Amino acid sequence: MFIRVAKPVPTFRLLDARRGQRQAHRSYALTKLPRRVVQLIRGSLRAKFIFVIVFLITALMGTVTFVVDHHERQAILEQTRLLALNLGTSLAAVSEGYLLSYNYIQLEQTAEKVTAENEDVMYAVAHAHDGKVAVFSGRTDLQGNTLDDPVSQRALQADKPLVQEIIMPQTREPGYDVAIPVYAPRSPQKWGTIRLGFSLQRAYALIHQTRRDLFLLSLVAILGSTVLAILLAMRISKPISQLVAGVHEFAKGSYDYPITLDASDEIGYLARSFEQMRTSLQLHLISLADEKRLLEEANHRLQETQQQLIQTERLAAVGTLAARVAHEVNNPLAIIKTAIHILRNQSKDDNPAQENLQIIEEEISRIARIIRELLDFSRPRPSEEVVQVNTVIQSMQGLLAQDLHEKRIALKVVPELGLPPVWLSADQLKQVILNIVRNAEDAMPGGGELVIRTAQKGKDVEMSIADTGCGIPEEHIPHLFDPFFTTKAHDKGMGLGLSVSYGIIQNAHGSIKVESKVDTGSTFRVSLPACEA
């Protein structure tokens, strides 16, 4: 009987399979790590704050480290190069006499002394005028030989101090080969060359030490900034988290959830603003019924205003019609006035009807004047008169002051002396002033102050009339000079005063503007072109 035994699975295969699974899981986790970091930064203000600060400090310190390392390296190498050149020049100055007198023994002693006293000097060589080695420190076997390497050849051909970058043959370290040509006294003939091998081992050691110090300093700065960023982020994000929790409760309709923070910065101000909004919303919900009633009343007033606007349009149409009819009415009035004048001339002075005829004639003249004003309003004509603005204001000041005083309004006139005259009749200017003053009176039912100023603005004469009344609403200002536009009662005026004034000023090539603020007052500015001399 044969019994088959299953072959055992080798243990090392199971271990390899498990190890492969762990490595695959670790690789998958590493590939998912950047995505999780990005999601964390996007979804967290604290992570954004820390990331930005650490990134900026890292970039800044990296840039500083690179720049400082580069400049420090250049400075150290340049300083070493100058030191090597100075040593070579000094050696050449000392060795010049020995080389010219063929005193190679003293020359060799000098070269050995320089090499022994300066650990950075690796060799000192003196070449005769034929290029052969006169002295080579530590290499007596090279005396009398000609060095054919490129560095030696360039050094022998140099007619001025030459510094070459080389690799030291003894230490395989970078260094400088300094060649100083030696000339015969008072002769351009080159008598030899003094060379010096200067090692850069200590210079590069100093560069590497500086680089390590900069790296450590940058690392400490980055770690410190990271810790500081974490602390600041926690300090900033904590009240923000509390504020977000309160806002979420507020969004759910829990208006009784208070939002209180002890912070006194912008976040605290934002929390207090949210708390004020919550309180205001509560009050708004309580007074919703009253708001509804107020809206209904406002709608009723709006309908009334609409009816008033319709009535104003009707009045404007009537005014336009009246202006058109005025011309036709003038003719019969002229006939009637002529007839009355004839009757007065034919009747005796003691006739009782004489007085009545005079009254009738005066009233007809008044009607004709009114009709003429309507015609002037519809067809203004340019004035051919000149007037002094200050003179007209002074002539009206007494009557205006008395009338305004009865209404508890103080009048103040501030004229600028020496103003030029303007092209406008005195009657028209008086009419403009009276119309503006009457509007100011209506705006100050409880009294106030009225100031009339004059001044020259470039080529124009400006007259400003300012009051301390109730002001004009902003929506009324564009229609202020429209014919028949008024906010007064029907028995207070028909809205022609300012439109007539606008027409007079426009006809005189001037301008009239108004500046007003509700509950503060209004200022009318009338500008008229000055009359050229």
C-alpha positions in Angstrom: 0.0 0.0 0.0 1.3 3.4 -1.0 0.2 6.5 0.9 0.6 9.8 -0.9 1.8 12.6 1.3 1.0 16.2 0.2 4.1 18.2 -0.4 4.5 21.0 2.1 4.5 24.5 0.8 7.9 26.1 1.4 7.9 28.6 4.2 9.9 31.2 2.3 7.2 31.4 -0.4 4.6 32.3 2.2 6.8 34.9 3.7 7.5 36.4 0.3 3.8 36.6 -0.5 3.0 38.4 2.8 5.9 40.7 2.3 4.7 41.5 -1.2 1.2 42.3 0.1 2.6 44.6 2.8 4.7 46.4 0.2 1.8 46.8 -2.2 -0.4 48.2 0.7 2.4 50.6 1.7 2.8 51.7 -1.9 -0.9 52.3 -2.3 -1.0 54.3 0.9 1.9 56.4 -0.3 0.2 57.1 -3.6 -2.9 58.2 -1.7 -1.0 60.4 0.7 -0.6 63.5 -1.6 -4.3 63.5 -2.4 -5.2 63.3 1.3 -2.8 66.2 2.1 -4.4 68.3 -0.7 -7.9 67.5 0.6 -6.8 68.5 4.1 -5.4 71.8 3.0 -8.5 72.6 0.9 -10.9 71.7 3.7 -9.2 73.3 6.7 -8.4 76.9 7.3 -5.8 75.9 9.9 -4.0 73.6 7.5 -4.0 76.4 4.8 -2.6 78.9 7.3 0.2 76.4 8.4 1.0 75.4 4.8 1.2 78.9 3.5 3.5 80.1 6.4 5.8 77.1 6.2 6.0 77.3 2.4 6.8 81.0 2.5 9.4 80.6 5.2 10.9 77.6 3.4 11.1 79.4 0.1 12.5 82.5 1.8 15.1 80.6 3.8 16.0 78.5 0.7 16.5 81.6 -1.4 18.5 83.4 1.4 20.7 80.3 1.9 21.4 80.0 -1.8 22.2 83.7 -2.2 24.3 83.9 0.9 26.2 80.6 0.1 26.9 81.8 -3.4 28.2 85.2 -2.4 30.1 83.7 0.6 31.7 81.2 -1.7 32.7 83.8 -4.2 34.1 86.1 -1.5 36.2 83.3 0.1 37.6 82.1 -3.2 38.4 85.7 -4.3 40.0 86.4 -0.9 42.1 83.2 -1.2 43.0 84.1 -4.8 44.3 87.5 -3.7 46.2 85.9 -0.8 47.8 83.5 -3.2 48.7 86.3 -5.6 50.2 88.4 -2.7 52.3 85.4 -1.6 53.5 84.8 -5.1 54.3 88.5 -5.6 56.2 88.6 -2.3 58.1 85.5 -3.2 59.0 87.0 -6.5 60.2 90.2 -4.9 62.4 88.3 -2.5 63.7 85.8 -5.1 64.4 88.4 -7.9 68.0 89.2 -6.8 68.9 85.5 -6.3 67.5 84.6 -9.7 69.3 87.4 -11.5 72.6 86.6 -9.8 72.2 82.8 -10.3 72.3 82.3 -6.5 70.2 79.1 -6.7 71.2 78.0 -3.2 69.6 81.1 -1.6 66.7 80.8 -4.0 66.1 77.2 -3.0 66.3 78.1 0.7 63.7 80.9 0.2 61.4 78.5 -1.7 61.6 75.9 1.0 61.0 78.5 3.7 57.9 79.7 2.1 56.6 76.2 1.6 57.3 75.3 5.2 55.8 78.4 6.8 52.6 78.4 4.8 50.6 75.2 5.1 48.5 76.3 2.1 51.6 76.6 -0.2 52.2 73.1 -1.7 55.2 74.0 -3.9 57.4 76.9 -5.0 59.1 76.8 -8.4 61.7 79.2 -9.9 62.2 79.0 -13.7 65.3 80.5 -15.4 65.1 82.7 -18.5 65.4 79.6 -20.7 62.4 78.0 -19.0 64.3 75.3 -17.1 63.6 74.6 -13.5 66.1 76.5 -11.3 64.5 75.6 -8.0 61.5 73.2 -7.2 60.8 72.9 -3.4 61.0 69.3 -2.3 61.8 68.1 -5.8 65.5 68.5 -6.4 65.2 65.8 -9.1 63.5 68.3 -11.4 66.2 71.0 -11.3 67.5 71.7 -14.8 64.5 70.1 -16.4 61.9 71.7 -18.6 58.3 71.1 -17.5 56.1 70.5 -20.5 52.6 70.3 -18.8 50.0 72.9 -20.0 50.0 74.7 -16.7 53.8 75.2 -16.7 53.8 76.2 -20.4 51.1 78.9 -19.8 53.0 80.1 -16.7 56.3 80.4 -18.7 54.5 82.3 -21.5 52.8 84.8 -19.2 54.2 88.3 -19.3 52.2 89.5 -16.3 51.0 87.8 -13.1 48.8 84.8 -13.9 46.6 82.7 -11.6 45.4 79.3 -12.9 42.9 76.9 -11.3 44.6 73.5 -11.0 44.3 70.1 -9.2 47.1 69.7 -6.8 49.1 66.5 -7.8 49.9 65.7 -4.1 46.4 65.9 -2.6 44.1 65.9 -5.6 42.5 69.0 -4.1 41.7 72.1 -6.1 44.2 75.0 -5.9 45.8 77.9 -7.7 49.1 78.1 -9.6 50.4 81.6 -9.3 53.0 82.7 -11.9 54.9 85.9 -11.5 57.3 86.9 -14.3 60.7 88.4 -13.3 62.3 91.0 -15.5 65.9 92.3 -15.6 66.4 95.7 -14.0 65.5 98.6 -16.4 65.0 96.1 -19.2 62.0 94.6 -20.9 63.8 91.2 -21.1 62.1 88.5 -19.1 64.7 86.8 -16.8 62.6 84.1 -15.3 59.3 83.1 -13.6 58.4 82.5 -10.0 55.5 80.0 -9.4 53.6 79.2 -6.3 51.1 76.3 -5.8 48.4 77.4 -3.4 45.9 74.8 -2.0 42.2 75.6 -1.7 41.6 72.9 0.9 41.1 75.2 3.8 39.0 77.6 1.7 36.6 74.8 0.7 36.5 73.6 4.2 35.4 77.1 5.3 32.8 77.1 2.5 31.4 73.8 3.6 31.3 74.9 7.2 29.4 78.1 6.2 27.0 76.0 4.1 26.3 73.7 7.0 25.7 76.6 9.3 23.3 78.2 6.8 21.5 74.9 6.5 21.2 74.4 10.2 20.0 78.0 10.6 17.4 77.6 7.9 16.3 74.3 9.4 15.8 76.0 12.8 14.0 78.9 11.2 11.6 76.5 9.4 11.0 74.4 12.5 10.4 77.6 14.5 8.0 79.0 11.9 6.2 75.7 11.8 5.6 75.7 15.5 4.6 79.4 15.4 2.2 78.8 12.5 0.6 75.9 14.4 0.1 78.0 17.5 -1.3 81.0 15.5 -3.5 78.7 13.4 -5.0 77.1 16.6 -5.5 80.5 18.1 -7.2 81.8 15.0 -9.2 78.7 14.1 -10.6 78.1 17.6 -12.9 81.2 17.7 -13.7 80.6 14.0 -14.9 77.1 14.9 -17.1 78.5 17.6 -18.5 81.1 15.2 -19.2 78.4 12.6 -21.0 76.3 15.1 -23.2 79.3 16.1 -23.9 80.1 12.4 -24.9 76.5 11.8 -27.4 76.7 14.6 -28.6 80.0 13.2 -29.1 78.4 9.8 -31.1 75.6 11.3 -33.6 78.2 12.7 -32.3 78.2 16.3 -32.5 81.9 16.8 -32.1 81.6 20.6 -28.5 80.2 20.3 -26.2 83.0 21.4 -23.0 83.7 19.5 -20.5 84.9 22.2 -16.7 85.2 21.7 -14.2 86.9 24.0 -12.0 87.9 21.0 -11.4 91.6 20.4 -10.1 91.3 16.9 -11.9 91.1 13.5 -13.3 87.6 14.3 -14.8 89.0 17.5 -16.2 91.9 15.6 -17.7 89.4 13.1 -19.2 87.4 16.0 -20.8 90.5 17.5 -22.1 91.4 14.1 -23.7 88.0 13.8 -25.2 88.3 17.2 -26.6 91.7 16.3 -28.1 90.1 13.2 -29.6 87.3 15.2 -31.2 89.8 17.6 -32.4 92.0 14.8 -34.0 89.0 13.0 -35.8 88.1 16.2 -37.2 91.6 16.5 -38.0 91.5 12.8 -40.0 88.3 13.2 -41.9 89.8 16.2 -42.8 92.9 14.2 -43.7 91.1 11.0 -47.4 91.9 11.4 -46.6 95.6 11.9 -44.4 95.6 8.8 -47.2 94.1 6.8 -49.5 96.9 8.0 -46.9 99.5 7.1 -46.5 98.0 3.6 -50.2 98.2 3.1 -50.2 101.9 4.1 -47.2 102.6 1.9 -49.1 101.0 -1.0 -52.1 103.2 -0.3 -49.8 106.3 -0.3 -48.2 105.1 -3.5 -51.6 105.0 -5.1 -52.4 108.5 -3.9 -49.1 109.7 -5.3 -49.9 108.1 -8.6 -53.1 110.0 -8.7 -51.3 113.2 -7.8 -48.8 112.6 -10.7 -51.8 112.1 -13.1 -53.2 115.4 -11.8 -49.9 117.1 -12.3 -49.7 115.9 -15.9 -53.2 117.3 -16.4 -52.1 120.6 -15.0 -49.1 120.6 -17.2 -51.3 120.1 -20.2 -53.5 122.9 -19.1 -50.5 125.1 -18.6 -49.2 124.4 -22.1 -52.7 125.1 -23.5 -52.7 128.4 -21.5 -49.4 129.4 -23.0 -50.8 128.8 -26.4 -54.0 130.7 -25.8 -52.1 133.6 -24.2 -51.1 135.0 -27.6 -54.7 135.0 -28.8 -56.0 136.7 -25.6 -53.5 139.5 -25.9 -55.3 141.0 -28.9 -58.8 141.6 -27.4 -57.1 142.8 -24.2 -55.2 145.4 -26.2 -58.5 146.5 -27.8 -60.3 146.7 -24.5 -57.4 148.7 -23.0 -57.4 151.1 -25.9 -61.2 151.6 -25.5 -60.9 152.3 -21.8 -58.1 154.8 -22.5 -60.3 156.6 -25.0 -63.3 156.7 -22.5 -61.0 158.2 -19.9 -59.8 160.9 -22.2 -63.4 161.7 -23.3 -64.8 161.9 -19.8 -64.2 164.8 -17.4 -61.9 164.6 -14.5 -64.8 165.0 -12.0 -66.7 162.2 -13.6 -67.4 159.5 -10.9 -66.7 156.8 -13.5 -63.1 158.1 -14.0 -61.8 156.3 -11.0 -63.5 153.0 -12.0 -62.1 153.3 -15.5 -58.6 153.7 -14.0 -59.1 150.6 -11.9 -60.2 148.7 -15.0 -57.2 149.9 -17.0 -54.8 148.8 -14.2 -56.4 145.4 -13.9 -56.2 145.0 -17.7 -52.5 145.9 -17.5 -52.0 143.3 -14.8 -53.7 140.6 -16.9 -51.5 141.6 -19.9 -48.4 141.3 -17.7 -49.5 137.8 -16.6 -50.1 136.8 -20.2 -46.7 138.3 -21.1 -45.0 136.2 -18.4 -46.7 133.1 -19.8 -45.4 134.0 -23.2 -42.0 134.7 -21.8 -42.1 131.3 -20.1 -43.0 129.5 -23.4 -40.7 131.6 -25.6 -38.0 133.2 -23.6 -36.0 136.0 -25.3 -32.4 137.0 -24.6 -31.9 140.1 -22.5 -30.0 143.1 -23.9 -29.5 144.7 -20.5 -26.6 144.4 -18.1 -26.9 144.4 -14.4 -24.7 144.3 -11.3 -25.8 141.3 -9.2 -24.7 142.9 -5.9 -26.7 146.0 -6.7 -29.9 144.0 -7.3 -29.4 142.0 -4.1 -28.7 145.1 -2.0 -31.9 146.8 -3.5 -33.9 143.8 -2.4 -32.2 143.2 1.0 -34.4 145.5 3.0 -37.7 144.1 1.9 -36.5 140.5 2.0 -35.1 141.0 5.5 -38.3 142.4 6.8 -40.4 139.7 5.2 -38.1 136.9 6.4 -37.9 138.4 9.9 -41.7 138.0 10.3 -41.2 134.3 9.6 -38.3 133.9 12.0 -35.7 133.5 9.2 -32.4 135.3 9.5 -31.0 136.8 6.3 -27.3 137.0 5.7 -25.8 138.6 2.6 -22.1 137.9 1.8 -21.2 139.8 -1.5 -17.8 139.7 -3.2 -16.7 143.2 -4.2 -15.7 144.1 -7.7 -17.9 141.7 -9.5 -18.3 142.3 -13.3 -21.9 142.9 -14.6 -23.9 140.2 -16.4 -26.2 140.1 -19.4 -29.6 140.1 -17.6 -32.3 142.5 -16.8 -32.8 143.6 -13.2 -36.4 142.5 -13.2 -35.5 139.0 -14.4 -32.8 138.7 -11.8 -35.2 139.9 -9.1 -37.7 137.3 -10.3 -35.2 134.5 -10.0 -34.1 135.6 -6.5 -37.7 135.9 -5.3 -38.7 132.5 -6.7 -35.7 130.8 -4.9 -36.3 132.7 -1.7 -40.0 131.8 -1.7 -39.1 128.1 -2.0 -36.6 128.6 0.9 -39.3 130.2 3.0 -41.6 127.2 2.5 -38.8 124.8 3.4 -38.3 126.6 6.8 -41.7 126.8 8.4 -40.2 126.9 11.8 -37.5 129.5 11.0 -33.9 129.2 10.1 -31.2 131.0 8.2 -30.9 132.1 4.6 -27.5 133.1 3.2 -27.0 134.8 -0.1 -23.4 134.8 -1.4 -21.8 136.2 -4.6 -18.4 135.3 -6.0 -16.6 135.2 -9.3 -15.8 131.7 -10.6 -13.5 132.0 -13.6 -15.4 133.9 -16.3 -18.8 133.5 -14.5 -20.5 135.3 -11.7 -22.0 132.9 -9.2 -24.8 133.6 -6.8 -25.6 131.0 -4.2 -28.7 131.0 -2.0 -28.5 128.5 0.9 -31.2 127.6 3.5 -31.3 125.5 6.6 -34.7 124.0 5.7 -36.0 120.4 5.4 -34.1 119.8 2.2 -35.3 118.2 -1.0 -35.6 114.4 -1.5 -33.2 113.0 -4.0 -35.9 111.6 -6.2 -37.4 115.1 -6.6 -34.3 116.9 -7.7 -34.4 115.7 -11.4 -37.9 117.1 -11.7 -37.3 120.3 -9.7 -37.3 122.6 -12.7 -40.1 120.9 -14.6 -43.1 123.1 -15.3 -46.0 122.7 -12.8 -43.9 120.3 -10.6 -44.6 121.0 -7.0 -45.0 119.2 -3.7 -46.9 122.1 -2.1 -50.6 122.3 -1.5 -52.8 123.5 -4.4 -53.3 127.0 -2.8 -49.5 127.4 -2.2 -48.4 127.5 -5.8 -48.6 125.9 -9.2 -45.0 124.9 -9.6 -44.0 127.5 -12.2 -41.5 129.6 -10.1 -38.4 127.4 -10.5 -39.2 126.5 -14.1 -39.5 130.2 -15.0 -36.2 130.9 -13.2 -34.6 128.0 -15.1 -35.8 129.4 -18.4 -34.5 132.9 -17.5 -31.1 131.7 -16.6 -30.8 129.3 -19.5 -31.9 132.1 -21.8 -29.0 134.2 -20.4 -26.6 131.3 -21.2 -26.1 130.6 -17.6 -26.8 127.6 -15.4 -28.8 126.9 -12.2 -28.0 123.9 -10.0 -29.2 122.6 -6.6 -27.5 120.7 -3.9 -29.7 119.4 -1.1 -29.6 117.0 1.8 -32.8 116.0 3.7 -33.1 117.6 7.2 -30.0 119.7 6.5 -30.9 122.3 3.8 -30.6 123.2 0.2 -28.2 125.4 -1.9 -29.2 126.9 -5.2 -26.2 128.0 -7.4 -26.9 130.4 -10.2 -24.0 131.0 -12.6 -24.1 133.8 -15.2 -21.4 134.6 -17.8 -19.7 137.9 -17.0 -20.2 140.8 -19.4 -16.9 141.4 -21.3 -15.6 144.9 -21.1 
